[in-house]
Amino acid sequence: MGAAKDREVYRQRAVLERVFVHKPPNSAFSYNKRPMPASLRHLSPLDRILSVVDQGLRVSWASPRATAASGRPTPGAGGDLAPAPLDPATARHVAGLMRVNHAGEVAAQALYHGQALVARDPAVRNFLQAAALEEGDHLLWCAERLESLHSHTSRLNPLWYAGSVVIGAIAGLCGDAISLGFIAETERQVEGHLDAHLTRLPVADTISRAIIEQMKQDEVQHRQHALARGGAALPAPVRAVMRAVAKLMTSSAYWV
């Protein structure tokens, strides 16, 4: 158990160092290195809030590559998965699904930022920051896919980000165990949502499917790590409210 925990700490440190210390492998990410300082515990409360505001502005209105990310390549890009030709109606449907996924990642990243803002344990804060960087990868992948489909991200992203930061901060103020439990439940629901999207995507759309498959693997890891760190089970009413909020977001983002 101790060895597994050490490996996870090393993985998180490596993710953070790739973005905040070393230049990522892909030079296109070179200006993404410091939007969310890796050592928030050394900043004043105002500095922390400004860091979150800055990231929210990047997510909502800046170029997709202005968002903090770990620099992993887009799944399926440059490999054997050639983009499938889609008729206009199918392309609009795929774009709607990928817009929902992008909006979900905006909310997920905001949750992590809000929780990291108030996390008591530095180790929990580092875990949240490393996970947020991986969610940044998801944001970029979905945005790139939307661009290739000649579509756009959700117009409501500023709302998703602002609301989720507040929710994340509230969860964090309830203590690290509740905060980690909130992550675990969020990721569990996201896994189900991604599974449903895989059944709705055309089989021939190998690019979108590769992106969602990798996103799902990451979400599973985030859930498992949150539980391993002591995440507490959330009450049934809280889980129900989370599902209702997620349904509102997904139904809106598909169209707007």
ROTOR-645290 format. One record per residue (C-alpha): x, y, z; residue number from 1; residue in one letter. Coordinates in steps of 0.1 Angstrom, whole numbers, plus 5000, padded with zeros to 4 digits. Example, Ala and Ser with C-alpha at 12.3 -4.5 7.8 and 13.67 -1.06 7.14 Angstrom:
R      x      y      z   resi   resn
R   5123   4955   5078      1      A
R   5137   4989   5071      2      S
// end
This chain:
R      x      y      z   resi   resn
R   5000   5000   5000      1      M
R   5029   5024   5009      2      G
R   5046   5017   4976      3      A
R   5014   5024   4956      4      A
R   5010   5057   4975      5      K
R   5046   5066   4968      6      D
R   5041   5059   4931      7      R
R   5010   5081   4930      8      E
R   5027   5110   4947      9      V
R   5056   5107   4922     10      Y
R   5031   5107   4893     11      R
R   5014   5139   4906     12      Q
R   5047   5156   4911     13      R
R   5058   5147   4876     14      A
R   5026   5161   4861     15      V
R   5030   5194   4880     16      L
R   5067   5197   4872     17      E
R   5061   5191   4834     18      R
R   5038   5221   4834     19      V
R   5053   5245   4860     20      F
R   5090   5237   4858     21      V
R   5099   5220   4825     22      H
R   5088   5229   4790     23      K
R   5062   5203   4778     24      P
R   5071   5181   4749     25      P
R   5048   5199   4726     26      N
R   5060   5235   4722     27      S
R   5024   5247   4715     28      A
R   5019   5244   4753     29      F
R   5049   5265   4762     30      S
R   5028   5294   4774     31      Y
R   5005   5273   4795     32      N
R   5030   5268   4823     33      K
R   5019   5291   4851     34      R
R   4982   5299   4850     35      P
R   4976   5280   4883     36      M
R   5006   5282   4906     37      P
R   5017   5248   4919     38      A
R   5024   5261   4954     39      S
R   4992   5279   4963     40      L
R   4999   5274   5000     41      R
R   5026   5301   4996     42      H
R   5002   5327   4982     43      L
R   4979   5351   5000     44      S
R   4941   5344   4999     45      P
R   4937   5373   4974     46      L
R   4965   5357   4952     47      D
R   4947   5324   4953     48      R
R   4914   5339   4943     49      I
R   4930   5359   4914     50      L
R   4946   5327   4902     51      S
R   4912   5310   4900     52      V
R   4897   5341   4883     53      V
R   4925   5341   4857     54      D
R   4920   5304   4850     55      Q
R   4882   5310   4846     56      G
R   4888   5337   4821     57      L
R   4912   5315   4801     58      R
R   4887   5286   4801     59      V
R   4857   5308   4792     60      S
R   4871   5332   4765     61      W
R   4907   5325   4756     62      A
R   4921   5301   4730     63      S
R   4918   5265   4741     64      P
R   4956   5263   4743     65      R
R   4956   5291   4769     66      A
R   4943   5267   4795     67      T
R   4967   5248   4818     68      A
R   4973   5213   4806     69      A
R   4998   5185   4811     70      S
R   5008   5185   4774     71      G
R   4996   5150   4765     72      R
R   4989   5145   4728     73      P
R   4953   5143   4716     74      T
R   4942   5106   4715     75      P
R   4941   5093   4680     76      G
R   4959   5123   4665     77      A
R   4987   5116   4641     78      G
R   4981   5078   4643     79      G
R   4962   5053   4624     80      D
R   4928   5068   4633     81      L
R   4918   5088   4602     82      A
R   4889   5112   4607     83      P
R   4857   5097   4595     84      A
R   4837   5115   4569     85      P
R   4804   5125   4586     86      L
R   4772   5138   4569     87      D
R   4760   5172   4582     88      P
R   4733   5159   4605     89      A
R   4757   5134   4621     90      T
R   4785   5160   4624     91      A
R   4760   5183   4643     92      R
R   4751   5154   4666     93      H
R   4788   5146   4673     94      V
R   4795   5183   4679     95      A
R   4767   5185   4704     96      G
R   4781   5155   4723     97      L
R   4816   5169   4723     98      M
R   4803   5203   4734     99      R
R   4786   5186   4764    100      V
R   4819   5169   4772    101      N
R   4838   5201   4769    102      H
R   4813   5219   4792    103      A
R   4816   5190   4817    104      G
R   4854   5194   4817    105      E
R   4850   5232   4823    106      V
R   4829   5223   4853    107      A
R   4853   5196   4865    108      A
R   4883   5218   4863    109      Q
R   4865   5246   4882    110      A
R   4855   5221   4909    111      L
R   4891   5211   4914    112      Y
R   4902   5248   4914    113      H
R   4876   5257   4940    114      G
R   4885   5227   4962    115      Q
R   4923   5234   4959    116      A
R   4916   5270   4969    117      L
R   4905   5259   5004    118      V
R   4922   5225   5008    119      A
R   4938   5221   5043    120      R
R   4962   5193   5034    121      D
R   4990   5202   5010    122      P
R   4991   5167   4997    123      A
R   4954   5169   4988    124      V
R   4959   5203   4972    125      R
R   4987   5188   4950    126      N
R   4964   5160   4940    127      F
R   4937   5184   4930    128      L
R   4961   5205   4910    129      Q
R   4975   5175   4892    130      A
R   4940   5163   4884    131      A
R   4930   5197   4872    132      A
R   4959   5197   4847    133      L
R   4947   5164   4833    134      E
R   4912   5179   4830    135      E
R   4929   5207   4810    136      G
R   4940   5181   4785    137      D
R   4904   5170   4782    138      H
R   4893   5206   4776    139      L
R   4919   5210   4748    140      L
R   4911   5177   4731    141      W
R   4873   5184   4731    142      C
R   4879   5220   4718    143      A
R   4901   5207   4690    144      E
R   4875   5182   4680    145      R
R   4848   5208   4679    146      L
R   4870   5230   4657    147      E
R   4875   5201   4633    148      S
R   4837   5197   4632    149      L
R   4834   5235   4625    150      H
R   4815   5240   4657    151      S
R   4819   5259   4690    152      H
R   4822   5253   4727    153      T
R   4792   5261   4750    154      S
R   4783   5298   4752    155      R
R   4775   5291   4789    156      L
R   4810   5281   4799    157      N
R   4815   5312   4821    158      P
R   4783   5301   4840    159      L
R   4795   5265   4844    160      W
R   4829   5276   4856    161      Y
R   4817   5302   4881    162      A
R   4791   5280   4896    163      G
R   4814   5250   4898    164      S
R   4842   5270   4915    165      V
R   4817   5280   4942    166      V
R   4804   5244   4946    167      I
R   4840   5231   4948    168      G
R   4850   5257   4974    169      A
R   4819   5248   4995    170      I
R   4828   5211   4993    171      A
R   4864   5219   5003    172      G
R   4853   5239   5033    173      L
R   4835   5208   5045    174      C
R   4868   5191   5050    175      G
R   4892   5171   5029    176      D
R   4874   5138   5034    177      A
R   4841   5153   5021    178      I
R   4860   5172   4993    179      S
R   4876   5139   4981    180      L
R   4843   5121   4984    181      G
R   4827   5148   4962    182      F
R   4854   5142   4936    183      I
R   4848   5104   4937    184      A
R   4811   5108   4932    185      E
R   4815   5134   4905    186      T
R   4839   5112   4886    187      E
R   4816   5082   4890    188      R
R   4788   5101   4874    189      Q
R   4811   5114   4847    190      V
R   4821   5078   4839    191      E
R   4785   5069   4833    192      G
R   4779   5099   4812    193      H
R   4810   5091   4790    194      L
R   4798   5055   4786    195      D
R   4764   5068   4774    196      A
R   4782   5090   4749    197      H
R   4802   5061   4735    198      L
R   4769   5043   4727    199      T
R   4756   5075   4709    200      R
R   4787   5082   4688    201      L
R   4790   5067   4653    202      P
R   4813   5037   4653    203      V
R   4832   5053   4624    204      A
R   4840   5084   4644    205      D
R   4873   5069   4658    206      T
R   4887   5103   4668    207      I
R   4859   5113   4691    208      S
R   4857   5078   4705    209      R
R   4895   5077   4712    210      A
R   4892   5111   4731    211      I
R   4863   5099   4752    212      I
R   4879   5066   4760    213      E
R   4911   5083   4773    214      Q
R   4890   5108   4793    215      M
R   4871   5079   4809    216      K
R   4904   5062   4819    217      Q
R   4916   5095   4835    218      D
R   4883   5099   4854    219      E
R   4884   5064   4867    220      V
R   4919   5071   4881    221      Q
R   4908   5103   4897    222      H
R   4879   5085   4914    223      R
R   4901   5057   4926    224      Q
R   4928   5081   4939    225      H
R   4902   5102   4957    226      A
R   4888   5072   4975    227      L
R   4923   5059   4983    228      A
R   4931   5092   5000    229      R
R   4901   5089   5023    230      G
R   4872   5102   5003    231      G
R   4839   5099   5023    232      A
R   4807   5086   5008    233      A
R   4782   5114   5002    234      L
R   4745   5112   5014    235      P
R   4720   5101   4988    236      A
R   4702   5136   4986    237      P
R   4736   5152   4978    238      V
R   4742   5126   4950    239      R
R   4707   5133   4937    240      A
R   4712   5170   4935    241      V
R   4745   5165   4917    242      M
R   4728   5143   4891    243      R
R   4701   5170   4886    244      A
R   4727   5198   4881    245      V
R   4746   5176   4857    246      A
R   4715   5169   4837    247      K
R   4707   5206   4834    248      L
R   4742   5213   4822    249      M
R   4743   5185   4797    250      T
R   4709   5192   4782    251      S
R   4718   5229   4778    252      S
R   4753   5225   4765    253      A
R   4743   5201   4737    254      Y
R   4725   5231   4720    255      W
R   4741   5262   4734    256      V
// end
